[in-house]
Amino acid sequence: MQRSFHYSQASVRDLHVIGTRKTTASKVEVSAIEVRGEEMQPTPRFWRSFFNRFGMSDNVFRYFEPKEVFERIALRSSDSSFRYCVERDDEGARLLAVTSVQRPVIGYGEIVDLVKAYDASEIQYDQGVVTSTHRPRGGDRTFEIGGDKFQHRFVMETPVDGFSHPKIYLSFLRLICSNGAIGYSQAFRSDISLGKDLRHCISRALESYDNGDGYAALRQRFESAQVSWASVHECVQLYKTLLKLEEKKRQVTSPVLQEFNRLTGNLNQLYGLANLDALSAKRQRVLPAKCRIYDLLNFASEVATHYSTPEENRTLQAYIGTLLSDEYDMEGAAECAPEFDDFFLPSSDTAPRSSRN
């Protein structure tokens, strides 16, 4: 798919709402916005950046129509101008982020060429952000945890629409099936400071980045995951995440959910409940499943790596990052680590993966 990005300047007066509809949550959803004669589909990044730019939240649409909001901003704001980014491909035009006209920005082609020059092992694009995987300055540093071999990696996210900073997340690569577990949480994140020359700032980070303390902390969390039973609460959180992703695909009875239930054991039958939500969160945290935290981490990373779109991948990696950064509900409650499964899903290495690269 041919993709191009275009940057221009406008003001709120140039925004015209084409169509709206009420969602089930009583919020207003804008189907299209016209900017200087061109109809575009607003993306979530457009709305987040727009609300950030003008100091409001999406709750404003509960009480005022979008057209009225735009008119009031144009009337009362001392500076309603902005730079906007448009992504165009065969499916049409999508309106990405709006930012200050002075904010530095790096284009899609420029960042892709840059990360390739620094030997990125994987490059993906989704909704205004280029994601690339790299080796740290200290190298792979292959090590073992409970019989599984890992290597150090880090993942950089670079926005091409100028909204937010480039970010680096610590990552481990599990060599048995090339699954990458990424620490998508504040605990394992580093922001790249912006200067006037954004390319220079990113190049410097790619050349010099390493985080021995961070990798040591991440390794300790993986080691502890092997000797910690997964609680019902932790399993339910991952199940709900998987269920939402499968419902979007209309595949609620997919092999992913079936294999997940096999991994955790039939928790409803185990505890004699038709609905686990009948248990309080406090009670769920002290009831063990039939798997360990390490199994949940590997299952989530396998689905994210081999069965997910870039957007779904980030959702699952966010679950992994949250799980790793918090204390496990049943930390250290299991005995020495057993042999862990290499794969949970059939033919995971050859499974088709949807992507918008």
C-alpha atoms as a printed R data frame, in Angstrom:
    type eleno elety resid chain resno       x       y      z
1   ATOM     1    CA   MET     A     1   0.000   0.000  0.000
2   ATOM     2    CA   GLN     A     2   1.400   3.369 -1.029
3   ATOM     3    CA   ARG     A     3   1.371   5.821  1.852
4   ATOM     4    CA   SER     A     4   2.249   9.512  1.920
5   ATOM     5    CA   PHE     A     5   2.264  12.212  4.579
6   ATOM     6    CA   HIS     A     6   1.587  15.887  4.115
7   ATOM     7    CA   TYR     A     7   2.033  18.772  6.562
8   ATOM     8    CA   SER     A     8   0.285  22.105  6.429
9   ATOM     9    CA   GLN     A     9  -0.903  24.941  8.637
10  ATOM    10    CA   ALA     A    10  -4.470  25.949  9.407
11  ATOM    11    CA   SER     A    11  -6.617  27.433 12.154
12  ATOM    12    CA   VAL     A    12  -9.712  26.178 13.925
13  ATOM    13    CA   ARG     A    13 -11.800  28.332 11.555
14  ATOM    14    CA   ASP     A    14 -10.713  26.003  8.730
15  ATOM    15    CA   LEU     A    15 -12.242  22.926 10.415
16  ATOM    16    CA   HIS     A    16 -15.750  21.987  9.304
17  ATOM    17    CA   VAL     A    17 -17.610  18.981 10.709
18  ATOM    18    CA   ILE     A    18 -19.156  16.795  7.990
19  ATOM    19    CA   GLY     A    19 -21.151  14.297 10.023
20  ATOM    20    CA   THR     A    20 -21.714  13.170 13.616
21  ATOM    21    CA   ARG     A    21 -23.458  10.346 15.430
22  ATOM    22    CA   LYS     A    22 -24.191   9.386 19.026
23  ATOM    23    CA   THR     A    23 -22.321   6.379 20.439
24  ATOM    24    CA   THR     A    24 -23.708   3.912 22.967
25  ATOM    25    CA   ALA     A    25 -21.856   5.830 25.693
26  ATOM    26    CA   SER     A    26 -23.785   9.007 24.773
27  ATOM    27    CA   LYS     A    27 -20.693  10.565 23.242
28  ATOM    28    CA   VAL     A    28 -20.562  12.306 19.905
29  ATOM    29    CA   GLU     A    29 -18.454  10.684 17.195
30  ATOM    30    CA   VAL     A    30 -17.348  12.786 14.233
31  ATOM    31    CA   SER     A    31 -17.254  10.750 11.031
32  ATOM    32    CA   ALA     A    32 -15.392  13.282  8.869
33  ATOM    33    CA   ILE     A    33 -13.857  16.756  8.994
34  ATOM    34    CA   GLU     A    34 -13.314  19.067  6.042
35  ATOM    35    CA   VAL     A    35 -10.073  21.059  6.057
36  ATOM    36    CA   ARG     A    36  -9.716  23.633  3.318
37  ATOM    37    CA   GLY     A    37 -12.016  21.776  0.965
38  ATOM    38    CA   GLU     A    38 -10.699  18.249  1.587
39  ATOM    39    CA   GLU     A    39 -12.700  15.678  3.530
40  ATOM    40    CA   MET     A    40 -10.660  13.636  6.026
41  ATOM    41    CA   GLN     A    41 -11.282  10.982  8.652
42  ATOM    42    CA   PRO     A    42 -10.211  12.179 12.132
43  ATOM    43    CA   THR     A    43  -8.086   9.662 14.017
44  ATOM    44    CA   PRO     A    44  -7.765   9.204 17.800
45  ATOM    45    CA   ARG     A    45  -4.396  10.999 17.586
46  ATOM    46    CA   PHE     A    46  -6.135  14.019 16.061
47  ATOM    47    CA   TRP     A    47  -8.586  14.275 18.935
48  ATOM    48    CA   ARG     A    48  -5.976  13.673 21.678
49  ATOM    49    CA   SER     A    49  -3.663  16.295 20.196
50  ATOM    50    CA   PHE     A    50  -6.525  18.741 19.529
51  ATOM    51    CA   PHE     A    51  -7.788  18.544 23.108
52  ATOM    52    CA   ASN     A    52  -4.205  18.850 24.378
53  ATOM    53    CA   ARG     A    53  -3.524  21.852 22.132
54  ATOM    54    CA   PHE     A    54  -6.561  23.793 23.375
55  ATOM    55    CA   GLY     A    55  -6.741  22.561 26.991
56  ATOM    56    CA   MET     A    56  -9.934  20.511 27.117
57  ATOM    57    CA   SER     A    57 -11.145  16.914 27.212
58  ATOM    58    CA   ASP     A    58 -13.486  14.860 25.054
59  ATOM    59    CA   ASN     A    59 -16.225  15.286 27.674
60  ATOM    60    CA   VAL     A    60 -16.939  18.672 26.103
61  ATOM    61    CA   PHE     A    61 -18.845  16.853 23.332
62  ATOM    62    CA   ARG     A    62 -21.344  15.583 25.911
63  ATOM    63    CA   TYR     A    63 -22.666  19.107 26.279
64  ATOM    64    CA   PHE     A    64 -21.733  20.956 23.090
65  ATOM    65    CA   GLU     A    65 -21.783  19.998 19.424
66  ATOM    66    CA   PRO     A    66 -18.356  19.800 17.724
67  ATOM    67    CA   LYS     A    67 -19.279  22.635 15.403
68  ATOM    68    CA   GLU     A    68 -20.101  24.843 18.374
69  ATOM    69    CA   VAL     A    69 -16.835  23.873 20.121
70  ATOM    70    CA   PHE     A    70 -14.798  24.809 17.039
71  ATOM    71    CA   GLU     A    71 -16.608  28.123 16.756
72  ATOM    72    CA   ARG     A    72 -16.037  29.012 20.415
73  ATOM    73    CA   ILE     A    73 -12.314  28.196 20.209
74  ATOM    74    CA   ALA     A    74 -11.938  30.309 17.067
75  ATOM    75    CA   LEU     A    75 -13.759  33.167 18.786
76  ATOM    76    CA   ARG     A    76 -12.069  33.121 22.198
77  ATOM    77    CA   SER     A    77  -8.586  31.658 21.652
78  ATOM    78    CA   SER     A    78  -5.779  34.145 21.171
79  ATOM    79    CA   ASP     A    79  -3.923  31.630 18.957
80  ATOM    80    CA   SER     A    80  -6.069  29.060 17.164
81  ATOM    81    CA   SER     A    81  -3.501  28.207 14.474
82  ATOM    82    CA   PHE     A    82  -1.752  24.837 14.279
83  ATOM    83    CA   ARG     A    83   0.202  22.506 12.038
84  ATOM    84    CA   TYR     A    84  -1.579  19.332 10.998
85  ATOM    85    CA   CYS     A    85  -0.474  16.076  9.413
86  ATOM    86    CA   VAL     A    86  -2.478  14.105  6.854
87  ATOM    87    CA   GLU     A    87  -1.857  10.445  6.037
88  ATOM    88    CA   ARG     A    88  -3.040   9.459  2.551
89  ATOM    89    CA   ASP     A    89  -3.230   6.007  0.982
90  ATOM    90    CA   ASP     A    90  -5.576   3.948 -1.180
91  ATOM    91    CA   GLU     A    91  -8.237   4.048  1.539
92  ATOM    92    CA   GLY     A    92  -8.410   7.837  1.675
93  ATOM    93    CA   ALA     A    93  -7.111  10.677  3.863
94  ATOM    94    CA   ARG     A    94  -6.737  10.445  7.633
95  ATOM    95    CA   LEU     A    95  -6.206  13.471  9.848
96  ATOM    96    CA   LEU     A    96  -3.387  12.779 12.312
97  ATOM    97    CA   ALA     A    97  -2.156  15.083 15.065
98  ATOM    98    CA   VAL     A    98  -2.299  18.852 15.296
99  ATOM    99    CA   THR     A    99   0.639  20.584 16.988
100 ATOM   100    CA   SER     A   100   2.232  23.955 17.459
101 ATOM   101    CA   VAL     A   101   3.786  25.266 14.271
102 ATOM   102    CA   GLN     A   102   7.137  25.639 16.114
103 ATOM   103    CA   ARG     A   103   7.299  22.029 17.299
104 ATOM   104    CA   PRO     A   104   9.992  19.927 15.540
105 ATOM   105    CA   VAL     A   105   8.790  17.009 13.409
106 ATOM   106    CA   ILE     A   106  10.484  14.209 11.513
107 ATOM   107    CA   GLY     A   107   8.892  12.746  8.384
108 ATOM   108    CA   TYR     A   108   7.995   9.112  7.752
109 ATOM   109    CA   GLY     A   109  10.612   8.532  5.042
110 ATOM   110    CA   GLU     A   110  13.327  10.254  7.059
111 ATOM   111    CA   ILE     A   111  12.770   8.216 10.229
112 ATOM   112    CA   VAL     A   112  12.510   4.919  8.325
113 ATOM   113    CA   ASP     A   113  15.816   5.623  6.557
114 ATOM   114    CA   LEU     A   114  17.388   6.641  9.864
115 ATOM   115    CA   VAL     A   115  16.418   3.514 11.838
116 ATOM   116    CA   LYS     A   116  17.475   1.308  8.915
117 ATOM   117    CA   ALA     A   117  20.884   2.962  9.059
118 ATOM   118    CA   TYR     A   118  21.069   1.855 12.705
119 ATOM   119    CA   ASP     A   119  20.212  -1.774 11.855
120 ATOM   120    CA   ALA     A   120  16.624  -1.878 13.086
121 ATOM   121    CA   SER     A   121  15.558  -5.545 13.138
122 ATOM   122    CA   GLU     A   122  11.873  -4.731 12.690
123 ATOM   123    CA   ILE     A   123  10.076  -1.602 11.508
124 ATOM   124    CA   GLN     A   124   6.316  -1.064 11.725
125 ATOM   125    CA   TYR     A   125   3.972   1.846 11.229
126 ATOM   126    CA   ASP     A   126   0.547   2.364 12.775
127 ATOM   127    CA   GLN     A   127  -1.576   5.481 13.365
128 ATOM   128    CA   GLY     A   128   1.111   8.137 13.107
129 ATOM   129    CA   VAL     A   129   3.887   6.238 14.906
130 ATOM   130    CA   VAL     A   130   6.888   4.337 13.520
131 ATOM   131    CA   THR     A   131   8.070   1.514 15.805
132 ATOM   132    CA   SER     A   132  11.564   0.060 15.416
133 ATOM   133    CA   THR     A   133  13.476  -2.621 17.346
134 ATOM   134    CA   HIS     A   134  17.199  -2.265 18.063
135 ATOM   135    CA   ARG     A   135  20.136  -3.792 19.921
136 ATOM   136    CA   PRO     A   136  21.469  -1.651 22.786
137 ATOM   137    CA   ARG     A   137  24.988  -0.291 22.680
138 ATOM   138    CA   GLY     A   138  26.217  -3.120 24.923
139 ATOM   139    CA   GLY     A   139  25.093  -5.780 22.422
140 ATOM   140    CA   ASP     A   140  22.812  -8.807 22.684
141 ATOM   141    CA   ARG     A   141  24.110 -10.025 26.062
142 ATOM   142    CA   THR     A   142  22.477 -13.449 25.688
143 ATOM   143    CA   PHE     A   143  21.434 -14.959 29.017
144 ATOM   144    CA   GLU     A   144  19.232 -17.751 30.362
145 ATOM   145    CA   ILE     A   145  16.254 -17.742 32.682
146 ATOM   146    CA   GLY     A   146  14.967 -21.182 33.596
147 ATOM   147    CA   GLY     A   147  16.276 -22.792 30.420
148 ATOM   148    CA   ASP     A   148  15.015 -20.103 28.030
149 ATOM   149    CA   LYS     A   149  17.548 -17.909 26.257
150 ATOM   150    CA   PHE     A   150  16.980 -14.162 25.944
151 ATOM   151    CA   GLN     A   151  18.721 -11.193 24.377
152 ATOM   152    CA   HIS     A   152  18.597  -7.491 25.180
153 ATOM   153    CA   ARG     A   153  16.615  -5.255 22.856
154 ATOM   154    CA   PHE     A   154  14.933  -1.887 22.993
155 ATOM   155    CA   VAL     A   155  11.965  -0.556 21.041
156 ATOM   156    CA   MET     A   156  11.740   3.050 19.888
157 ATOM   157    CA   GLU     A   157   8.466   4.738 19.007
158 ATOM   158    CA   THR     A   158   8.770   7.845 16.859
159 ATOM   159    CA   PRO     A   159   5.714   9.976 15.992
160 ATOM   160    CA   VAL     A   160   5.740  11.298 12.433
161 ATOM   161    CA   ASP     A   161   2.977  13.830 13.104
162 ATOM   162    CA   GLY     A   162   4.871  15.757 15.793
163 ATOM   163    CA   PHE     A   163   2.617  14.831 18.714
164 ATOM   164    CA   SER     A   164   4.539  13.672 21.842
165 ATOM   165    CA   HIS     A   165   8.202  12.731 22.205
166 ATOM   166    CA   PRO     A   166  10.017   9.751 20.710
167 ATOM   167    CA   LYS     A   167  10.106   7.053 23.394
168 ATOM   168    CA   ILE     A   168  12.331   4.056 24.131
169 ATOM   169    CA   TYR     A   169  11.081   0.918 25.895
170 ATOM   170    CA   LEU     A   170  13.201  -1.912 27.255
171 ATOM   171    CA   SER     A   171  12.576  -5.263 25.616
172 ATOM   172    CA   PHE     A   172  13.704  -8.892 25.877
173 ATOM   173    CA   LEU     A   173  13.790 -11.203 22.868
174 ATOM   174    CA   ARG     A   174  12.934 -14.832 23.696
175 ATOM   175    CA   LEU     A   175  15.063 -16.788 21.247
176 ATOM   176    CA   ILE     A   176  12.998 -19.979 21.135
177 ATOM   177    CA   CYS     A   177  10.388 -18.440 18.849
178 ATOM   178    CA   SER     A   178  11.493 -14.822 18.354
179 ATOM   179    CA   ASN     A   179   8.825 -13.500 20.709
180 ATOM   180    CA   GLY     A   180   9.528  -9.998 21.933
181 ATOM   181    CA   ALA     A   181   8.291  -8.935 25.364
182 ATOM   182    CA   ILE     A   182   8.281  -5.149 25.593
183 ATOM   183    CA   GLY     A   183   8.040  -3.237 28.852
184 ATOM   184    CA   TYR     A   184   5.310  -0.797 27.849
185 ATOM   185    CA   SER     A   185   5.108   1.005 31.181
186 ATOM   186    CA   GLN     A   186   6.577   4.068 32.857
187 ATOM   187    CA   ALA     A   187   9.025   1.856 34.772
188 ATOM   188    CA   PHE     A   188  10.789   0.719 31.590
189 ATOM   189    CA   ARG     A   189  10.407   3.841 29.437
190 ATOM   190    CA   SER     A   190  12.841   6.601 28.505
191 ATOM   191    CA   ASP     A   191  11.865   9.782 26.646
192 ATOM   192    CA   ILE     A   192  14.180  11.249 24.038
193 ATOM   193    CA   SER     A   193  14.741  14.934 24.732
194 ATOM   194    CA   LEU     A   194  13.880  17.093 21.758
195 ATOM   195    CA   GLY     A   195  16.098  19.791 20.299
196 ATOM   196    CA   LYS     A   196  15.794  21.803 17.140
197 ATOM   197    CA   ASP     A   197  17.444  19.016 15.124
198 ATOM   198    CA   LEU     A   198  15.211  16.015 15.813
199 ATOM   199    CA   ARG     A   199  17.233  13.724 13.557
200 ATOM   200    CA   HIS     A   200  20.386  14.437 15.581
201 ATOM   201    CA   CYS     A   201  18.590  13.758 18.883
202 ATOM   202    CA   ILE     A   202  17.290  10.383 17.672
203 ATOM   203    CA   SER     A   203  20.658   9.414 16.142
204 ATOM   204    CA   ARG     A   204  22.415  10.170 19.415
205 ATOM   205    CA   ALA     A   205  19.930   8.008 21.331
206 ATOM   206    CA   LEU     A   206  20.292   5.086 18.912
207 ATOM   207    CA   GLU     A   207  24.079   5.285 19.082
208 ATOM   208    CA   SER     A   208  24.410   5.475 22.841
209 ATOM   209    CA   TYR     A   209  21.343   3.880 24.434
210 ATOM   210    CA   ASP     A   210  21.897   1.219 27.054
211 ATOM   211    CA   ASN     A   211  20.331   0.739 30.465
212 ATOM   212    CA   GLY     A   212  22.095  -1.830 32.602
213 ATOM   213    CA   ASP     A   213  19.979  -1.137 35.697
214 ATOM   214    CA   GLY     A   214  16.777  -1.293 33.693
215 ATOM   215    CA   TYR     A   215  17.673  -4.588 32.049
216 ATOM   216    CA   ALA     A   216  18.686  -6.039 35.428
217 ATOM   217    CA   ALA     A   217  15.320  -5.018 36.890
218 ATOM   218    CA   LEU     A   218  13.463  -6.477 33.921
219 ATOM   219    CA   ARG     A   219  15.424  -9.718 34.223
220 ATOM   220    CA   GLN     A   220  14.554  -9.956 37.918
221 ATOM   221    CA   ARG     A   221  10.866  -9.616 37.078
222 ATOM   222    CA   PHE     A   222  11.126 -12.484 34.554
223 ATOM   223    CA   GLU     A   223  12.953 -14.665 37.084
224 ATOM   224    CA   SER     A   224  10.290 -13.971 39.688
225 ATOM   225    CA   ALA     A   225   7.549 -14.666 37.116
226 ATOM   226    CA   GLN     A   226   8.780 -18.260 36.841
227 ATOM   227    CA   VAL     A   227   8.245 -18.905 40.556
228 ATOM   228    CA   SER     A   228   4.955 -17.008 40.974
229 ATOM   229    CA   TRP     A   229   1.549 -18.558 40.441
230 ATOM   230    CA   ALA     A   230  -0.780 -16.496 38.267
231 ATOM   231    CA   SER     A   231  -3.810 -15.336 40.211
232 ATOM   232    CA   VAL     A   232  -7.364 -15.497 38.923
233 ATOM   233    CA   HIS     A   233  -7.322 -11.689 38.748
234 ATOM   234    CA   GLU     A   234  -4.223 -11.600 36.529
235 ATOM   235    CA   CYS     A   235  -5.677 -14.276 34.246
236 ATOM   236    CA   VAL     A   236  -9.018 -12.486 34.007
237 ATOM   237    CA   GLN     A   237  -7.278  -9.230 33.031
238 ATOM   238    CA   LEU     A   238  -5.478 -10.926 30.134
239 ATOM   239    CA   TYR     A   239  -8.602 -12.852 29.116
240 ATOM   240    CA   LYS     A   240 -10.641  -9.644 28.906
241 ATOM   241    CA   THR     A   241  -7.905  -8.033 26.809
242 ATOM   242    CA   LEU     A   242  -7.865 -11.008 24.420
243 ATOM   243    CA   LEU     A   243 -11.664 -11.110 24.298
244 ATOM   244    CA   LYS     A   244 -11.897  -7.452 23.227
245 ATOM   245    CA   LEU     A   245  -9.378  -8.050 20.444
246 ATOM   246    CA   GLU     A   246 -11.179 -11.159 19.229
247 ATOM   247    CA   GLU     A   247 -14.588  -9.477 19.341
248 ATOM   248    CA   LYS     A   248 -13.281  -6.825 16.959
249 ATOM   249    CA   LYS     A   249 -12.399  -9.659 14.558
250 ATOM   250    CA   ARG     A   250 -15.759 -11.366 15.257
251 ATOM   251    CA   GLN     A   251 -13.860 -14.517 16.284
252 ATOM   252    CA   VAL     A   252 -14.919 -14.951 19.897
253 ATOM   253    CA   THR     A   253 -14.420 -18.749 19.665
254 ATOM   254    CA   SER     A   254 -10.929 -18.421 18.212
255 ATOM   255    CA   PRO     A   255  -8.051 -20.815 18.998
256 ATOM   256    CA   VAL     A   256  -6.443 -18.006 21.002
257 ATOM   257    CA   LEU     A   257  -9.201 -18.028 23.637
258 ATOM   258    CA   GLN     A   258  -9.468 -21.818 23.602
259 ATOM   259    CA   GLU     A   259  -5.740 -22.249 24.185
260 ATOM   260    CA   PHE     A   260  -5.755 -19.578 26.862
261 ATOM   261    CA   ASN     A   261  -8.432 -21.461 28.798
262 ATOM   262    CA   ARG     A   262  -6.378 -24.650 28.449
263 ATOM   263    CA   LEU     A   263  -3.331 -22.826 29.818
264 ATOM   264    CA   THR     A   264  -5.046 -21.372 32.892
265 ATOM   265    CA   GLY     A   265  -7.351 -24.310 33.555
266 ATOM   266    CA   ASN     A   266 -11.126 -24.046 33.664
267 ATOM   267    CA   LEU     A   267 -11.287 -21.411 36.380
268 ATOM   268    CA   ASN     A   268 -15.082 -21.357 36.507
269 ATOM   269    CA   GLN     A   269 -15.186 -25.114 37.135
270 ATOM   270    CA   LEU     A   270 -12.209 -24.998 39.482
271 ATOM   271    CA   TYR     A   271 -13.929 -22.505 41.796
272 ATOM   272    CA   GLY     A   272 -17.540 -23.511 41.109
273 ATOM   273    CA   LEU     A   273 -18.668 -20.215 39.604
274 ATOM   274    CA   ALA     A   274 -20.606 -19.422 36.445
275 ATOM   275    CA   ASN     A   275 -19.074 -15.945 36.347
276 ATOM   276    CA   LEU     A   276 -15.699 -15.088 37.870
277 ATOM   277    CA   ASP     A   277 -16.765 -11.452 38.159
278 ATOM   278    CA   ALA     A   278 -18.913 -12.596 41.087
279 ATOM   279    CA   LEU     A   279 -15.653 -12.705 43.053
280 ATOM   280    CA   SER     A   280 -14.286  -9.417 44.327
281 ATOM   281    CA   ALA     A   281 -10.938  -8.245 42.923
282 ATOM   282    CA   LYS     A   282  -9.415  -8.783 46.375
283 ATOM   283    CA   ARG     A   283 -10.597 -12.400 46.419
284 ATOM   284    CA   GLN     A   284  -9.446 -13.019 42.845
285 ATOM   285    CA   ARG     A   285  -5.924 -11.904 43.790
286 ATOM   286    CA   VAL     A   286  -5.467 -14.726 46.333
287 ATOM   287    CA   LEU     A   287  -6.843 -17.582 44.207
288 ATOM   288    CA   PRO     A   288  -4.262 -19.336 41.988
289 ATOM   289    CA   ALA     A   289  -4.730 -20.518 38.418
290 ATOM   290    CA   LYS     A   290  -2.971 -23.585 37.000
291 ATOM   291    CA   CYS     A   291  -0.219 -21.572 35.328
292 ATOM   292    CA   ARG     A   292   2.506 -19.186 36.347
293 ATOM   293    CA   ILE     A   293   3.038 -15.529 35.557
294 ATOM   294    CA   TYR     A   294   5.778 -16.539 33.121
295 ATOM   295    CA   ASP     A   295   3.187 -18.505 31.118
296 ATOM   296    CA   LEU     A   296   0.971 -15.423 30.893
297 ATOM   297    CA   LEU     A   297   3.912 -13.323 29.704
298 ATOM   298    CA   ASN     A   298   4.877 -15.845 27.023
299 ATOM   299    CA   PHE     A   299   1.279 -16.368 25.884
300 ATOM   300    CA   ALA     A   300   0.642 -12.619 25.565
301 ATOM   301    CA   SER     A   301   3.921 -12.024 23.707
302 ATOM   302    CA   GLU     A   302   3.268 -14.957 21.351
303 ATOM   303    CA   VAL     A   303  -0.169 -13.629 20.415
304 ATOM   304    CA   ALA     A   304   1.214 -10.084 20.098
305 ATOM   305    CA   THR     A   305   4.115 -11.166 17.901
306 ATOM   306    CA   HIS     A   306   2.429 -13.680 15.612
307 ATOM   307    CA   TYR     A   307  -1.337 -13.079 15.640
308 ATOM   308    CA   SER     A   308  -1.846  -9.341 16.018
309 ATOM   309    CA   THR     A   309  -1.939  -6.129 14.061
310 ATOM   310    CA   PRO     A   310   0.405  -3.343 15.256
311 ATOM   311    CA   GLU     A   311  -2.430  -1.763 17.256
312 ATOM   312    CA   GLU     A   312  -3.331  -5.078 18.922
313 ATOM   313    CA   ASN     A   313   0.363  -5.765 19.536
314 ATOM   314    CA   ARG     A   314   0.680  -2.546 21.531
315 ATOM   315    CA   THR     A   315  -2.411  -3.385 23.601
316 ATOM   316    CA   LEU     A   316  -0.958  -6.763 24.572
317 ATOM   317    CA   GLN     A   317   2.513  -5.347 25.195
318 ATOM   318    CA   ALA     A   318   0.909  -2.756 27.484
319 ATOM   319    CA   TYR     A   319  -0.582  -5.636 29.492
320 ATOM   320    CA   ILE     A   320   2.887  -7.218 29.677
321 ATOM   321    CA   GLY     A   321   4.478  -3.937 30.782
322 ATOM   322    CA   THR     A   322   1.878  -3.389 33.496
323 ATOM   323    CA   LEU     A   323   2.241  -6.963 34.747
324 ATOM   324    CA   LEU     A   324   6.028  -6.694 34.896
325 ATOM   325    CA   SER     A   325   6.127  -3.306 36.616
326 ATOM   326    CA   ASP     A   326   3.637  -4.213 39.380
327 ATOM   327    CA   GLU     A   327   4.163  -6.732 42.164
328 ATOM   328    CA   TYR     A   328   2.630 -10.091 41.244
329 ATOM   329    CA   ASP     A   329  -0.388 -11.064 43.300
330 ATOM   330    CA   MET     A   330   1.246 -14.335 44.401
331 ATOM   331    CA   GLU     A   331   4.895 -13.307 44.132
332 ATOM   332    CA   GLY     A   332   7.311 -16.172 44.855
333 ATOM   333    CA   ALA     A   333   4.533 -18.537 45.947
334 ATOM   334    CA   ALA     A   334   5.555 -21.359 43.588
335 ATOM   335    CA   GLU     A   335   8.500 -23.696 43.941
336 ATOM   336    CA   CYS     A   336  11.434 -24.028 41.548
337 ATOM   337    CA   ALA     A   337  10.550 -23.399 37.919
338 ATOM   338    CA   PRO     A   338   9.500 -26.386 35.765
339 ATOM   339    CA   GLU     A   339   9.993 -26.800 32.032
340 ATOM   340    CA   PHE     A   340   7.881 -24.184 30.289
341 ATOM   341    CA   ASP     A   341   6.100 -24.657 26.960
342 ATOM   342    CA   ASP     A   342   7.892 -23.266 23.926
343 ATOM   343    CA   PHE     A   343   4.623 -22.530 22.108
344 ATOM   344    CA   PHE     A   344   0.992 -22.273 23.125
345 ATOM   345    CA   LEU     A   345  -0.715 -21.805 19.760
346 ATOM   346    CA   PRO     A   346  -0.470 -24.105 16.704
347 ATOM   347    CA   SER     A   347   2.021 -23.084 13.996
348 ATOM   348    CA   SER     A   348   2.669 -19.734 15.636
349 ATOM   349    CA   ASP     A   349   5.766 -18.989 13.558
350 ATOM   350    CA   THR     A   350   3.853 -19.409 10.304
351 ATOM   351    CA   ALA     A   351   0.596 -17.802 11.361
352 ATOM   352    CA   PRO     A   352  -0.476 -14.871  9.204
353 ATOM   353    CA   ARG     A   353  -0.040 -11.496 10.816
354 ATOM   354    CA   SER     A   354  -2.009  -8.476  9.745
355 ATOM   355    CA   SER     A   355   0.059  -5.338  9.333
356 ATOM   356    CA   ARG     A   356  -0.162  -1.861  7.839
357 ATOM   357    CA   ASN     A   357   3.534  -1.544  6.974
